[in-house]
């Protein structure tokens, strides 16, 4: 009897109560362009109609092998599938997800031609339970980057992966520890500890369902606990087996993500008592920690880890480093100084000399798209004055052409003043626009923005369409995020931190009232300028979208830059550094809170900041918990007008009897007054 050759790929599918999505998931496997596979399905004790669906598929297609077990967990189910697999490669699937048709072919070809890689994933789309696309998620593609990221979070998305069966078997397959909810991360960590290497294809090959009944959502706390355990155990083992690599990995993660990765943010929300200090502690324990970070960078990292306890030392180091403005704002944030004593800002923009539009193009040594941006402006806004300027002294400007209409600022010029002031001094236009690296204008939206300016609107903003350089579509182009566009307003743009300088087109005169520390901001000045414009002026949105290309993940030092950005956002969101951090509110007595409330009112009346949906909770909680009779203050009444029910709930929770009724009455009066004015 002839032997049947083994398939190239064994698809590993564990199923537990997946009836609503199972047919679509299996059909996505059967519809692959590469067909030499077997589908090994393990039903882990389902109690819905999943088993009947699986039986029907198994009867129709001999490549489907169905196994059943009493509910024993996902690790045991996947190990049973692995044990019964014959293929060289294991393609992982989840029972509620979808593999796109070219997935198996592309991943098999990659593993065939990259013998050093043990597993390959892909970029992936998020879909809602009904199948609608909710957005794209991207992962690093280079093995060295993934290796570093694995000690911060799971840098491979398990159901997108194809893995060498021999590599899985060499580490004993999946963990079957009772209750472990991250068997995938644990598997990849053990593979990496034995020298395994991973990659992700740049193409989106998978659709991952945001299933509210799945582990990621339904058991988020327990899953997070196991992720923390897995990454800490992995880093500890690495520290013993290869201490030099452990220290380099810690440095790479800390310098690239000084505030923490997306997982650290999830950790702060889900398990507030946990932290990632194992990375910083590892570097501190070395004989020469200064070989990894400067004294200022170490203080910043300590502050990101512990915040308030590290504020004093960081403020002192900021002053030693010539950053007194940032030192003062840090002290004001924690009640160590008064916001009134802030060092004077030194941003002095020059006056306009013409009525034309000037477009500012900053560049650095790392930028590779400068000529494309210049061509983009010529195409979309013919006749605009273009001012090209370096943002760092080391930027090379010898080979940059300066065609007609382009003003090139030399690196020598920025040594005498801040780069942005040098650019604005050279620009003559009464209207200013910006085009930062990885951004492109759209001709229609640019024209719409200019029309708004000509109609007399001083500040116009064009939101962005996001494209991901790490992810490619079927044409090999950067993938456009398919998430539905929200209703962008000034409030939502600020609340979701989607304000960037390249979206603005404005009257030059708006710059005159901005109090900014240009000499200290450095590369973060674009954040300061964007936040200052958005908080101090009412913006009008123009129809259309410009293009924003999200760069690939990279390992580079962002410590000081991210600290400055973080503090600038806090400065504007807290009403120019007036509202201190919640960590020090308990030290405020009634009179101290009253002083702050009056300052907030004065700043709000002057139009110096814009309270949006994300920062409103701080203002709400401050007035509700610290200020007697808060309705006396205009800022609080403004919050009532916009968030009345929420304010009333907060007052009721604080036990402030009578005040919810007073606020409700005020809301009614305001609404009636508004209706009367409309009539």
C-alpha positions as CSV (number, residue, x, y, z in Angstrom):
1,X,0.0,0.0,0.0
2,X,1.6,3.3,-1.1
3,X,2.4,5.8,1.7
4,X,0.8,9.2,1.7
5,X,3.3,12.0,1.7
6,X,3.1,14.4,4.6
7,X,1.7,17.9,3.8
8,X,4.0,20.9,4.0
9,X,1.8,22.7,6.5
10,X,-0.3,21.5,9.5
11,X,-2.9,24.1,10.6
12,X,-3.3,24.0,14.4
13,X,-6.9,25.0,15.4
14,X,-8.1,24.8,19.0
15,X,-11.9,25.3,19.4
16,X,-14.0,26.1,22.5
17,X,-17.5,27.4,22.0
18,X,-16.8,29.2,18.8
19,X,-20.1,28.4,17.0
20,X,-20.8,32.0,15.7
21,X,-17.5,32.4,13.9
22,X,-16.3,28.8,13.2
23,X,-17.6,28.4,9.6
24,X,-16.0,31.6,8.4
25,X,-12.7,30.7,10.2
26,X,-12.5,27.2,8.6
27,X,-13.5,28.5,5.2
28,X,-10.6,31.0,5.3
29,X,-8.2,28.0,5.8
30,X,-9.8,26.0,3.0
31,X,-9.7,29.0,0.6
32,X,-5.9,29.4,0.8
33,X,-4.0,29.8,-2.4
34,X,-1.5,27.2,-1.1
35,X,-3.4,23.9,-0.7
36,X,-0.9,21.3,0.5
37,X,-1.9,21.4,4.1
38,X,-3.8,19.4,6.8
39,X,-6.2,21.0,9.3
40,X,-5.8,19.5,12.8
41,X,-8.7,20.6,14.9
42,X,-9.1,19.9,18.6
43,X,-12.4,20.6,20.3
44,X,-11.7,21.4,23.9
45,X,-15.0,20.3,25.4
46,X,-17.3,22.8,23.6
47,X,-20.9,23.0,24.9
48,X,-22.4,24.9,22.0
49,X,-22.9,23.8,18.4
50,X,-19.2,23.9,17.5
51,X,-18.8,20.1,17.4
52,X,-21.6,19.6,15.0
53,X,-20.0,22.2,12.6
54,X,-16.6,20.5,12.9
55,X,-18.1,17.0,12.2
56,X,-19.7,18.3,9.1
57,X,-16.5,19.8,7.8
58,X,-14.4,16.7,8.6
59,X,-16.8,14.5,6.6
60,X,-16.5,16.8,3.6
61,X,-12.7,17.3,3.5
62,X,-10.2,14.4,4.2
63,X,-7.5,17.0,5.1
64,X,-9.4,17.9,8.2
65,X,-8.6,15.7,11.3
66,X,-10.8,16.2,14.2
67,X,-9.9,15.4,17.8
68,X,-11.9,15.8,21.0
69,X,-11.0,16.2,24.6
70,X,-12.6,17.2,27.9
71,X,-12.1,20.9,28.6
72,X,-8.4,21.0,29.5
73,X,-7.3,24.5,28.4
74,X,-5.8,26.0,25.2
75,X,-2.3,24.7,26.0
76,X,-3.4,21.1,26.1
77,X,-5.6,21.5,23.0
78,X,-2.7,22.9,21.0
79,X,-0.3,20.2,22.2
80,X,-2.7,17.5,21.1
81,X,-2.9,19.2,17.7
82,X,0.9,19.4,17.5
83,X,1.3,15.8,18.5
84,X,-0.9,14.7,15.6
85,X,0.6,17.1,13.0
86,X,2.8,15.8,10.1
87,X,3.7,19.1,8.4
88,X,7.1,20.7,8.6
89,X,5.4,24.0,9.5
90,X,2.6,24.7,12.0
91,X,0.2,27.4,10.9
92,X,-1.6,28.7,14.0
93,X,-5.3,29.7,13.9
94,X,-7.9,30.9,16.4
95,X,-11.4,29.7,15.9
96,X,-12.9,33.2,15.6
97,X,-10.3,34.7,13.2
98,X,-9.7,34.8,9.5
99,X,-6.6,34.0,7.4
100,X,-6.4,36.0,4.2
101,X,-6.0,33.8,1.0
102,X,-2.2,34.4,0.5
103,X,-1.1,33.8,4.0
104,X,0.1,30.2,3.8
105,X,1.9,30.7,0.5
106,X,3.8,33.7,1.6
107,X,4.8,32.4,5.0
108,X,5.9,29.0,3.7
109,X,8.0,30.7,1.0
110,X,9.6,32.9,3.7
111,X,10.5,30.0,5.9
112,X,11.7,27.9,2.9
113,X,14.2,30.7,2.1
114,X,15.2,31.8,5.6
115,X,16.5,28.8,7.4
116,X,17.6,30.9,10.4
117,X,14.1,32.0,11.2
118,X,12.0,29.7,13.5
119,X,8.6,31.5,13.2
120,X,7.1,34.2,11.0
121,X,4.0,36.3,11.7
122,X,2.4,39.1,9.8
123,X,0.7,42.4,10.1
124,X,-3.0,42.1,10.9
125,X,-6.4,43.8,10.8
126,X,-8.7,44.0,13.7
127,X,-12.4,43.3,13.0
128,X,-15.5,43.7,15.1
129,X,-17.7,40.7,16.0
130,X,-19.8,41.5,13.0
131,X,-16.8,41.5,10.7
132,X,-16.4,45.2,10.1
133,X,-12.8,46.4,10.0
134,X,-11.8,48.3,13.2
135,X,-8.2,49.2,12.3
136,X,-4.7,47.7,11.7
137,X,-2.1,46.6,14.2
138,X,1.5,46.4,13.2
139,X,4.6,44.5,14.5
140,X,8.3,44.9,13.8
141,X,9.6,42.9,11.0
142,X,13.4,42.6,11.7
143,X,14.6,39.7,13.9
144,X,16.9,41.9,16.1
145,X,14.0,44.3,16.8
146,X,11.6,41.5,17.7
147,X,14.3,39.9,20.0
148,X,14.5,43.1,22.0
149,X,10.8,43.7,22.1
150,X,10.1,40.2,23.4
151,X,11.3,41.4,26.8
152,X,8.8,44.2,26.8
153,X,5.7,42.5,25.2
154,X,4.7,39.7,22.9
155,X,6.1,41.0,19.5
156,X,4.6,38.1,17.5
157,X,0.8,37.9,17.2
158,X,0.3,34.2,17.8
159,X,-2.6,33.4,15.4
160,X,-0.7,35.1,12.6
161,X,2.3,32.8,12.9
162,X,3.7,29.9,11.0
163,X,6.3,28.0,13.1
164,X,8.8,25.2,12.4
165,X,7.4,22.1,14.0
166,X,10.9,21.0,15.0
167,X,11.4,24.3,16.9
168,X,8.2,23.9,18.8
169,X,8.9,20.3,19.7
170,X,12.5,21.2,20.8
171,X,11.0,23.3,23.7
172,X,8.3,20.8,24.6
173,X,5.4,22.6,22.9
174,X,2.9,24.7,24.8
175,X,2.7,25.1,28.6
176,X,-0.3,23.2,30.2
177,X,0.0,25.0,33.5
178,X,-3.5,25.3,34.9
179,X,-4.9,28.7,34.3
180,X,-2.0,30.1,32.2
181,X,-3.6,32.5,29.7
182,X,-0.6,33.4,27.6
183,X,0.7,30.1,26.4
184,X,1.8,31.7,23.1
185,X,4.0,34.3,24.7
186,X,5.5,31.6,27.0
187,X,6.2,29.4,23.9
188,X,8.0,32.1,22.0
189,X,10.0,33.2,25.1
190,X,11.2,29.6,25.6
191,X,12.1,29.3,21.9
192,X,14.0,32.6,22.0
193,X,15.9,31.5,25.1
194,X,17.1,28.5,23.1
195,X,18.4,30.7,20.3
196,X,15.1,30.9,18.3
197,X,14.7,33.9,15.9
198,X,11.5,35.4,14.6
199,X,10.3,37.7,11.9
200,X,7.0,39.3,10.8
201,X,6.1,39.8,7.1
202,X,5.2,43.4,6.2
203,X,2.0,42.3,4.6
204,X,-1.4,42.2,6.4
205,X,-2.4,38.5,6.1
206,X,-4.8,38.1,9.0
207,X,-8.0,39.4,10.5
208,X,-8.2,39.2,14.3
209,X,-11.7,39.4,15.8
210,X,-12.3,41.7,18.8
211,X,-14.4,39.1,20.6
212,X,-15.8,40.3,23.9
213,X,-16.0,36.6,25.0
214,X,-12.4,35.9,24.2
215,X,-9.5,35.7,26.6
216,X,-8.0,39.1,25.7
217,X,-11.2,40.9,26.8
218,X,-12.9,38.4,29.1
219,X,-9.9,37.6,31.3
220,X,-7.7,40.6,30.8
221,X,-6.5,40.8,34.4
222,X,-5.3,37.2,34.6
223,X,-3.8,37.3,31.2
224,X,-1.9,40.5,32.1
225,X,-0.6,38.8,35.2
226,X,0.8,35.9,33.2
227,X,2.3,38.2,30.6
228,X,4.2,40.0,33.4
229,X,5.3,36.7,34.8
230,X,6.5,35.4,31.4
231,X,8.5,38.5,30.4
232,X,10.1,38.8,33.9
233,X,11.1,35.1,34.0
234,X,12.4,35.4,30.4
235,X,14.5,38.5,31.2
236,X,15.8,36.9,34.4
237,X,16.9,33.8,32.6
238,X,18.6,35.9,29.9
239,X,20.4,37.8,32.7
240,X,22.0,34.6,33.9
241,X,22.8,33.0,30.5
242,X,23.9,36.1,28.6
243,X,24.2,39.1,30.9
244,X,25.7,41.4,28.2
245,X,22.7,40.7,25.9
246,X,20.3,41.3,28.8
247,X,21.8,44.7,29.5
248,X,21.7,45.7,25.9
249,X,18.1,44.5,25.6
250,X,17.2,46.6,28.7
251,X,18.9,49.6,27.2
252,X,17.2,49.2,23.9
253,X,13.7,49.0,25.4
254,X,14.2,51.9,27.8
255,X,15.7,54.2,25.3
256,X,13.0,53.4,22.6
257,X,10.1,53.3,25.0
258,X,11.0,55.5,28.0
259,X,7.4,55.9,29.0
260,X,6.7,52.2,28.5
261,X,5.3,50.2,25.6
262,X,1.6,49.8,24.9
263,X,1.7,46.8,27.2
264,X,3.1,48.9,30.1
265,X,0.2,51.3,29.7
266,X,-2.2,48.3,29.9
267,X,-0.3,47.1,32.9
268,X,-0.7,50.5,34.6
269,X,-4.5,50.3,34.0
270,X,-5.0,46.6,34.8
271,X,-2.5,46.1,37.6
272,X,-1.5,49.5,39.0
273,X,0.8,47.9,41.6
274,X,3.1,46.3,39.0
275,X,5.8,48.1,37.1
276,X,8.7,47.3,34.7
277,X,11.5,48.5,36.9
278,X,13.4,45.2,36.3
279,X,14.9,46.8,33.2
280,X,16.2,49.9,35.0
281,X,17.3,48.0,38.0
282,X,19.3,45.7,35.7
283,X,21.2,48.7,34.3
284,X,21.7,50.3,37.7
285,X,23.3,47.2,39.1
286,X,26.2,47.4,36.5
287,X,29.6,48.8,37.6
288,X,29.3,51.5,34.9
289,X,25.6,52.5,34.4
290,X,26.8,55.8,32.7
291,X,27.9,53.7,29.7
292,X,24.2,53.2,28.9
293,X,22.5,56.5,29.6
294,X,23.6,60.1,30.6
295,X,22.8,61.4,34.1
296,X,19.8,63.3,32.8
297,X,18.4,60.3,30.9
298,X,18.7,58.2,34.1
299,X,16.8,60.8,36.1
300,X,14.1,60.9,33.4
301,X,13.8,57.1,33.4
302,X,13.6,57.1,37.2
303,X,10.8,59.7,37.0
304,X,8.9,57.7,34.4
305,X,9.1,54.7,36.7
306,X,8.2,56.4,40.0
307,X,7.0,60.0,39.1
308,X,6.6,62.0,42.3
309,X,9.4,60.4,44.4
310,X,11.9,61.1,41.6
311,X,10.8,64.7,40.8
312,X,13.3,66.6,43.0
313,X,16.3,64.8,41.6
314,X,15.1,65.2,38.0
315,X,14.4,68.9,38.4
316,X,17.9,69.5,39.7
317,X,19.5,67.5,36.8
318,X,17.3,69.5,34.3
319,X,18.8,72.7,35.6
320,X,22.3,71.3,35.4
321,X,21.6,70.4,31.8
322,X,20.4,73.9,30.9
323,X,16.7,73.2,30.9
324,X,15.3,75.5,33.6
325,X,11.9,75.9,32.0
326,X,11.3,72.2,32.1
327,X,12.7,72.0,35.6
328,X,10.2,74.6,36.8
329,X,7.2,73.0,35.1
330,X,8.1,69.7,36.7
331,X,8.2,71.4,40.1
332,X,4.9,73.2,39.5
333,X,3.4,69.9,38.6
334,X,4.2,68.5,42.0
335,X,3.6,71.6,44.1
336,X,7.3,72.2,44.6
337,X,7.0,75.6,42.9
338,X,4.4,78.1,41.8
339,X,3.3,78.3,38.2
340,X,3.5,82.1,38.5
341,X,7.3,81.9,38.8
342,X,7.9,80.2,35.5
343,X,11.1,81.3,33.6
344,X,10.3,83.6,30.7
345,X,9.7,81.9,27.3
346,X,12.1,83.0,24.6
347,X,10.2,82.3,21.4
348,X,10.1,85.6,19.4
349,X,8.6,85.0,15.9
350,X,9.3,87.7,13.3
351,X,6.6,89.8,11.6
352,X,5.2,89.0,8.2
353,X,6.7,90.8,5.2
354,X,4.2,89.6,2.6
355,X,0.7,88.2,2.2
356,X,1.8,84.8,0.7
357,X,1.9,81.4,2.3
358,X,5.1,80.1,3.7
359,X,5.6,76.4,4.3
360,X,8.1,75.3,6.9
361,X,10.0,72.1,6.2
362,X,12.2,70.9,9.2
363,X,14.6,68.1,8.6
364,X,17.2,66.0,10.5
365,X,20.0,63.7,9.7
366,X,17.6,60.7,9.8
367,X,15.1,62.1,7.3
368,X,15.1,60.6,3.8
369,X,12.0,62.2,2.3
370,X,12.9,65.9,2.1
371,X,13.0,66.1,-1.7
372,X,9.7,64.3,-1.9
373,X,8.2,66.8,0.5
374,X,9.5,69.7,-1.5
375,X,8.0,68.2,-4.7
376,X,4.7,67.5,-2.9
377,X,4.4,71.2,-2.0
378,X,5.1,72.4,-5.5
379,X,2.4,70.0,-6.7
380,X,-0.2,70.8,-4.2
381,X,0.4,74.5,-3.4
382,X,2.1,76.1,-6.5
383,X,3.7,79.4,-5.7
384,X,4.1,78.8,-1.9
385,X,7.3,80.0,-0.3
386,X,9.2,76.9,1.1
387,X,11.6,77.3,4.0
388,X,13.9,74.3,4.5
389,X,15.8,74.2,7.8
390,X,17.8,71.7,9.9
391,X,16.6,70.9,13.4
392,X,20.0,69.8,14.6
393,X,23.5,71.1,14.0
394,X,24.8,67.8,12.5
395,X,22.3,67.8,9.7
396,X,23.9,67.8,6.3
397,X,22.7,70.5,3.9
398,X,25.5,70.5,1.2
399,X,23.5,68.5,-1.3
400,X,20.1,69.9,-0.8
401,X,19.0,71.8,-4.0
402,X,17.4,75.2,-3.6
403,X,15.2,75.7,-6.6
404,X,13.2,78.8,-7.1
405,X,10.8,79.5,-4.2
406,X,12.9,77.5,-1.8
407,X,14.8,79.2,1.0
408,X,17.5,77.0,2.6
409,X,18.6,77.7,6.2
410,X,22.2,76.6,6.8
411,X,23.3,74.6,9.8
412,X,25.4,77.6,10.8
413,X,22.4,79.8,11.1
414,X,20.7,77.6,13.7
415,X,23.7,77.9,16.0
416,X,22.9,81.5,16.7
417,X,19.2,81.0,17.5
418,X,16.6,78.2,17.7
419,X,16.0,76.4,14.3
420,X,12.3,77.4,14.3
421,X,13.0,81.1,15.0
422,X,15.6,81.0,12.2
423,X,13.1,79.5,9.8
424,X,10.3,82.0,10.8
425,X,12.8,84.9,10.4
426,X,13.6,83.8,6.9
427,X,9.9,83.2,6.0
428,X,8.1,86.2,4.7
429,X,4.5,85.0,4.5
430,X,1.6,86.2,6.5
431,X,0.2,82.7,6.5
432,X,2.1,79.7,7.7
433,X,1.8,75.9,7.1
434,X,4.1,73.0,8.0
435,X,5.2,69.8,6.4
436,X,7.1,67.5,8.8
437,X,8.9,64.3,8.0
438,X,6.6,61.4,6.9
439,X,3.8,63.8,6.0
440,X,2.3,64.8,2.6
441,X,-0.2,67.4,1.6
442,X,-3.3,66.5,-0.5
443,X,-4.0,69.0,-3.2
444,X,-7.8,69.2,-2.5
445,X,-7.5,69.5,1.3
446,X,-4.7,72.1,0.9
447,X,-6.9,74.1,-1.3
448,X,-9.8,73.8,1.1
449,X,-7.6,75.0,4.0
450,X,-6.4,78.0,2.0
451,X,-10.0,79.0,1.2
452,X,-10.8,78.9,4.9
453,X,-7.9,81.2,5.6
454,X,-9.1,83.6,2.8
455,X,-12.5,83.6,4.4
456,X,-11.0,85.0,7.6
457,X,-10.6,82.0,9.8
458,X,-7.3,82.4,11.6
459,X,-6.6,78.7,12.4
460,X,-7.5,75.9,10.0
461,X,-6.7,72.2,10.6
462,X,-6.8,69.3,8.2
463,X,-6.9,65.8,10.0
464,X,-4.8,63.0,8.7
465,X,-5.2,59.6,7.0
466,X,-2.7,57.3,8.6
467,X,-0.5,55.0,6.5
468,X,1.8,52.4,8.1
469,X,5.3,52.0,6.7
470,X,5.7,48.8,8.6
471,X,2.7,47.2,6.9
472,X,2.1,46.8,3.2
473,X,-1.0,46.2,1.2
474,X,-1.4,43.8,-1.7
475,X,0.3,46.4,-4.0
476,X,3.3,46.7,-1.8
477,X,2.3,50.2,-0.7
478,X,2.0,51.5,2.9
479,X,-1.2,50.2,4.4
480,X,-3.9,52.8,5.1
481,X,-5.5,52.3,8.4
482,X,-9.1,51.1,7.7
483,X,-10.5,52.2,11.0
484,X,-13.7,54.3,10.5
485,X,-13.0,58.0,10.7
486,X,-14.2,59.5,13.9
487,X,-16.0,62.9,13.9
488,X,-12.9,65.1,14.4
489,X,-13.4,68.2,16.4
490,X,-11.0,70.4,18.4
491,X,-12.0,68.4,21.4
492,X,-11.5,64.9,20.0
493,X,-8.2,65.8,18.2
494,X,-6.8,67.0,21.5
495,X,-8.4,64.2,23.5
496,X,-6.9,61.5,21.3
497,X,-3.6,63.3,20.9
498,X,-4.0,63.5,17.2
499,X,-2.9,67.1,16.9
500,X,0.3,67.4,14.9
501,X,1.9,70.5,13.4
502,X,1.5,69.4,9.7
503,X,-2.2,69.7,9.9
504,X,-2.2,73.4,10.6
505,X,-2.5,76.4,8.3
506,X,-2.9,79.7,10.1
507,X,-2.4,83.4,10.2
508,X,1.2,84.2,11.2
509,X,0.0,86.7,13.8
510,X,-1.2,83.8,16.0
511,X,2.4,83.0,16.8
512,X,2.9,86.3,18.6
513,X,0.9,85.4,21.7
514,X,2.6,81.9,22.1
515,X,4.8,81.8,25.2
516,X,7.2,78.9,24.3
517,X,10.7,77.9,25.4
518,X,12.1,77.6,21.9
519,X,15.7,77.2,23.0
520,X,14.9,74.3,25.4
521,X,12.4,72.4,23.4
522,X,14.8,71.2,20.6
523,X,13.2,68.5,18.5
524,X,10.0,68.7,20.7
525,X,9.3,72.3,19.6
526,X,6.9,71.1,16.9
527,X,4.8,69.5,19.8
528,X,4.9,72.8,21.7
529,X,3.9,74.8,18.7
530,X,1.0,72.5,17.8
531,X,-0.3,72.3,21.4
532,X,0.0,76.1,21.8
533,X,-1.9,76.8,18.6
534,X,-4.7,74.3,19.4
535,X,-5.1,75.3,23.1
536,X,-5.1,79.1,22.6
537,X,-7.2,79.4,19.4
538,X,-10.5,78.1,18.1
539,X,-9.7,75.9,15.1
540,X,-11.8,75.3,12.0
541,X,-11.6,72.0,10.2
542,X,-11.1,71.9,6.4
543,X,-12.5,69.1,4.3
544,X,-10.1,66.4,3.2
545,X,-7.2,64.6,4.7
546,X,-3.4,64.9,4.5
547,X,-1.3,61.8,4.5
548,X,0.7,60.8,7.6
549,X,3.1,57.9,7.3
550,X,3.7,56.2,10.6
551,X,7.4,55.2,10.8
552,X,8.6,51.7,11.4
553,X,9.5,50.7,14.9
554,X,13.2,51.4,15.5
555,X,15.7,51.2,18.3
556,X,16.9,54.8,18.9
557,X,17.3,57.1,21.9
558,X,14.0,58.9,22.6
559,X,14.4,59.5,26.3
560,X,14.8,63.3,26.6
561,X,12.6,63.9,23.5
562,X,9.7,61.9,24.9
563,X,10.1,63.6,28.3
564,X,9.8,67.0,26.8
565,X,6.8,66.0,24.7
566,X,5.1,64.5,27.8
567,X,5.7,67.6,29.9
568,X,4.6,70.0,27.1
569,X,1.3,68.1,26.7
570,X,0.8,68.2,30.5
571,X,1.7,71.9,30.6
572,X,-1.1,72.9,28.1
573,X,-3.6,70.3,29.4
574,X,-3.2,71.6,33.0
575,X,-3.9,75.2,32.0
576,X,-0.3,76.3,31.5
577,X,1.0,74.3,34.5
578,X,-1.6,75.6,36.9
579,X,-3.4,72.5,38.0
580,X,-0.9,70.3,39.9
581,X,-0.7,66.5,39.6
582,X,-3.3,64.4,41.4
583,X,-0.5,62.9,43.5
584,X,-0.2,66.1,45.5
585,X,-3.9,67.1,45.8
586,X,-4.2,65.6,49.3
587,X,-1.7,68.2,50.6
588,X,-4.0,71.1,49.4
589,X,-6.2,72.8,52.0
590,X,-9.3,74.7,51.1
591,X,-7.5,78.1,50.7
592,X,-4.8,76.6,48.5
593,X,-7.4,75.0,46.3
594,X,-9.2,78.3,46.1
595,X,-6.1,80.0,44.9
596,X,-5.6,77.5,42.1
597,X,-9.3,77.6,41.1
598,X,-9.1,81.4,40.7
599,X,-5.9,81.1,38.6
600,X,-7.6,78.5,36.4
601,X,-10.6,80.8,35.9
602,X,-8.3,83.7,34.9
603,X,-6.5,81.5,32.4
604,X,-9.7,80.1,31.0
605,X,-11.2,83.6,30.6
606,X,-8.1,84.7,28.7
607,X,-8.5,81.8,26.3
608,X,-5.1,80.4,27.1
609,X,-6.1,76.7,27.1
610,X,-8.8,74.4,25.9
611,X,-10.4,71.9,28.2
612,X,-11.1,68.8,26.2
613,X,-12.8,65.4,26.9
614,X,-9.5,63.7,28.1
615,X,-8.3,66.3,30.5
616,X,-11.8,67.2,31.8
617,X,-11.6,64.5,34.5
618,X,-8.8,66.2,36.2
619,X,-10.6,69.5,36.3
620,X,-13.8,67.9,37.3
621,X,-12.2,65.9,40.2
622,X,-10.3,68.9,41.4
623,X,-13.4,71.1,41.6
624,X,-15.6,68.4,43.0
625,X,-13.1,67.1,45.7
626,X,-11.1,70.1,46.7
627,X,-13.0,73.4,46.0
628,X,-16.0,74.6,48.2
629,X,-19.0,75.8,46.2
630,X,-17.3,75.2,42.8
631,X,-20.2,76.6,40.8
632,X,-18.8,80.0,41.7
633,X,-16.1,79.5,39.1
634,X,-16.6,80.1,35.4
635,X,-14.5,77.1,34.4
636,X,-16.6,74.7,36.5
637,X,-19.8,76.2,35.0
638,X,-18.3,75.6,31.6
639,X,-17.7,71.9,32.5
640,X,-21.4,71.7,33.7
641,X,-22.6,73.0,30.3
642,X,-20.6,70.4,28.4
643,X,-20.7,67.4,30.8
644,X,-23.6,68.1,33.1
645,X,-24.7,64.5,34.0
646,X,-21.1,63.5,34.6
647,X,-20.5,66.4,36.9
648,X,-23.7,65.6,38.9
649,X,-22.7,62.0,39.3
650,X,-19.3,63.1,40.6
651,X,-20.8,65.5,43.1
652,X,-23.2,62.8,44.3
653,X,-20.4,60.3,44.8
654,X,-18.5,62.9,46.8
655,X,-21.6,63.3,49.1
656,X,-22.1,67.0,48.2
657,X,-25.8,67.1,48.9
658,X,-27.7,69.9,47.2
659,X,-25.1,70.8,44.7
660,X,-26.2,68.3,42.0
661,X,-29.6,70.0,42.1
662,X,-28.0,73.4,41.8
663,X,-25.9,72.2,38.8
664,X,-29.0,70.7,37.1
665,X,-30.9,74.0,37.5
666,X,-27.9,75.9,36.0
667,X,-27.9,73.4,33.1
668,X,-31.6,74.0,32.4
669,X,-31.1,77.8,32.5
670,X,-28.2,77.7,30.1
671,X,-30.2,75.4,27.7
672,X,-33.2,77.7,27.8
673,X,-31.1,80.7,27.3
674,X,-29.4,79.1,24.3
675,X,-32.8,78.2,22.8
676,X,-34.0,81.7,23.3
677,X,-31.0,83.1,21.5
678,X,-31.5,80.8,18.5
679,X,-35.1,82.1,18.2
